[in-house]
Amino acid sequence: MPLVRTFCSRSLNAVGMVLILGSIMIATDNCSKQQAPEQSPRDLVPDESLGWTLQDSTETYDREGIFDYIDGAGEVYRAYGFAGVTVFRYDRVGEGGIIVEIFDMGSPADAYGVFSYSREEETSGIGQAYEFAGSLLHFWKDRFYVCVRAEQPGELAREAVVAIAKSIDGKITAEGGKPALVGMLPQEGLVPHSETYFHTHPVLNNRYFVSTENILNLGAGTNAVLARYSPGRVYLLCIEYKNAQEAEAARQQFVARYIPEARDSGAAQTENGLWVAVVTQRQYLGIVFDAPDYERAVQLADALKGKV
Amino acid sequence: MKQDSFSDQLAEPEIHRLTRRDFMKGLGAVAVGCSVTLPLLSEVLLADEQQSRVVLIRDADVVGRDGKINAAVVQRMLDQAVTALLENADPVACWKRLVKPDDVVGIKSNEWDRLPTPPEVERALKQRVMDAGVPERNIGIDDRGVLGHPVFRKCTALINVRPMRTHAWSAAGSLIKNYIMFVPQPEDYHDDNCAPLGAIWHLPHVKGKTRLNVLVMLTPLFYGVGPHHFDKTFVWNYNSLLVGTDPVAVDSIGISIFEARRKAYFGEERPLRASAHHITLADKKYHLGTSDLSKIQLIKLGWKEGVLI
């Protein structure tokens, strides 16, 4: 039985809160296809694969301890309903190690979210979607975001990475749907796999810097998706608030701070010559950035309005 | 004792609330990502003191086929860069302008295990600091231990050196970011993709001490996926050092090289996924230098093949 080293003594309450939050998110998103049974990460990993053997050096990190493991990039996971990560190591004589990280993201929506944050391409066949970039294969399934990485690139290691990933995939018995918000994006012109699902202002700024201030009132209680459209590099942001009043308040604040000249029209040309448009529909707020002209900005905003 | 975020002390409402549009007005190319425009770079020697000078030096022989770094070549590159930067043919004379014999010098390095500052670069810097007359006992090299390091605790001058890499949260492991170890709680500066990092440079034990910035781009990481954001697949031998006294300008050139490398590697525009606005804010909010590429005088020396910029 692998020895488990934990770094979570300071934050059991925080983890508990996150798990509760995650449960709420699952319920409100209404996107879980199957009831997820409780599965321990250890139950998901194989003991051996193509000569690589699981080592007794398993580590776990919670929301507070994540910085001990990945420094500042831990903020990526903390921006979602991250509950903890378990890290496994496989070794084979004469070869580099293979590292497996199983992130419990608390809900399928946030497992998809952190995958969408990380991936630039995606393929079906492992988990609910995966990407194999360089020496790292990462995928999401149910509430888990899984990374399998070879320390030394090589064909054999690559085969082992795939085999381990498929094994884990097979042992995660449940699936969860993508957040409903992602399905509301207009499809015409949507750049494949450009969607990033998130909740907070720092993640929006990470993908598309808007303001040093949280002028859209984003937070753990908001769901958002940012996607890119072609031709050009047009961005569409869609945010779901708790109610229509919150959406309207955010719209008014955005217009006042970002495009005050669009107070009446809802659209404005910015200093880069491109256009911004903003719309609301019930609890949803949509913003188009960097449209090449007024017509495209309004057309995309209206297309979103018709979908939500 | 926990140190307060310095940003609270910089509460100037008119500059505190910066939006993308403010960056557009100020040509903050780094923050607006794909609009980085390489042709704006000034490559002509101008006597315009408003420009920040950055020296990009490359040498085909600095990284061997076995990945080992040639210390003698590093020393030569550093000397060439500093002499070009300060317009004096004698490297030791240049270093005597940067540090005085009675300075206590901290060389702020970076020990991230996957891509640390090469010891050859650290030694080359230390050698020239000693050549400038600073006793070895008054020179320290450290990263995560700087707050407790006896030399850093009393240092009067800093040399900032680190390898450049992409980063999942801050977009880049930059010179600006390298000073995060000068605060006891680095995570306090993670907010908004490390946007407040520039405030660290204004803390009393840091402010005004940096004499030189060296962005190591011998084997930079231009792309990453996953939590550790490191993969040898996406490291390339660029064989370069970027040297300057303006950390924002040096970082901005580094970002431009990354954008160019990604385009060349992927065969299409592939801007950094994350926004590097901590670099633009280091300019617009914290006034540590310029991120405006049109105000950067780039001096390119050495190996030209694959220079990208």
Boltz contact constraints between the chains, C-beta under 6 A:
constraints:
  - contact:
      token1: [A, 67]
      token2: [B, 187]
      max_distance: 6.0
  - contact:
      token1: [A, 70]
      token2: [B, 227]
      max_distance: 6.0
  - contact:
      token1: [A, 72]
      token2: [B, 169]
      max_distance: 6.0
  - contact:
      token1: [A, 72]
      token2: [B, 190]
      max_distance: 6.0
  - contact:
      token1: [A, 73]
      token2: [B, 168]
      max_distance: 6.0
  - contact:
      token1: [A, 73]
      token2: [B, 169]
      max_distance: 6.0
  - contact:
      token1: [A, 73]
      token2: [B, 227]
      max_distance: 6.0
  - contact:
      token1: [A, 75]
      token2: [B, 169]
      max_distance: 6.0
  - contact:
      token1: [A, 75]
      token2: [B, 190]
      max_distance: 6.0
  - contact:
      token1: [A, 76]
      token2: [B, 168]
      max_distance: 6.0
  - contact:
      token1: [A, 76]
      token2: [B, 169]
      max_distance: 6.0
  - contact:
      token1: [A, 118]
      token2: [B, 225]
      max_distance: 6.0
  - contact:
      token1: [A, 133]
      token2: [B, 225]
      max_distance: 6.0
  - contact:
      token1: [A, 134]
      token2: [B, 231]
      max_distance: 6.0
  - contact:
      token1: [A, 134]
      token2: [B, 233]
      max_distance: 6.0
  - contact:
      token1: [A, 134]
      token2: [B, 234]
      max_distance: 6.0
  - contact:
      token1: [A, 135]
      token2: [B, 231]
      max_distance: 6.0
  - contact:
      token1: [A, 135]
      token2: [B, 233]
      max_distance: 6.0
  - contact:
      token1: [A, 136]
      token2: [B, 225]
      max_distance: 6.0
  - contact:
      token1: [A, 136]
      token2: [B, 226]
      max_distance: 6.0
  - contact:
      token1: [A, 138]
      token2: [B, 226]
      max_distance: 6.0
  - contact:
      token1: [A, 147]
      token2: [B, 226]
      max_distance: 6.0
  - contact:
      token1: [A, 153]
      token2: [B, 233]
      max_distance: 6.0
  - contact:
      token1: [A, 202]
      token2: [B, 192]
      max_distance: 6.0
  - contact:
      token1: [A, 202]
      token2: [B, 193]
      max_distance: 6.0
  - contact:
      token1: [A, 205]
      token2: [B, 192]
      max_distance: 6.0
  - contact:
      token1: [A, 205]
      token2: [B, 193]
      max_distance: 6.0
  - contact:
      token1: [A, 205]
      token2: [B, 275]
      max_distance: 6.0
  - contact:
      token1: [A, 206]
      token2: [B, 193]
      max_distance: 6.0
  - contact:
      token1: [A, 206]
      token2: [B, 274]
      max_distance: 6.0
  - contact:
      token1: [A, 206]
      token2: [B, 275]
      max_distance: 6.0
  - contact:
      token1: [A, 209]
      token2: [B, 20]
      max_distance: 6.0
  - contact:
      token1: [A, 209]
      token2: [B, 31]
      max_distance: 6.0
  - contact:
      token1: [A, 209]
      token2: [B, 275]
      max_distance: 6.0
  - contact:
      token1: [A, 209]
      token2: [B, 277]
      max_distance: 6.0
  - contact:
      token1: [A, 210]
      token2: [B, 20]
      max_distance: 6.0
  - contact:
      token1: [A, 211]
      token2: [B, 19]
      max_distance: 6.0
  - contact:
      token1: [A, 212]
      token2: [B, 18]
      max_distance: 6.0
  - contact:
      token1: [A, 213]
      token2: [B, 17]
      max_distance: 6.0
  - contact:
      token1: [A, 258]
      token2: [B, 19]
      max_distance: 6.0
  - contact:
      token1: [A, 270]
      token2: [B, 21]
      max_distance: 6.0
  - contact:
      token1: [A, 271]
      token2: [B, 24]
      max_distance: 6.0
  - contact:
      token1: [A, 271]
      token2: [B, 25]
      max_distance: 6.0
  - contact:
      token1: [A, 272]
      token2: [B, 24]
      max_distance: 6.0
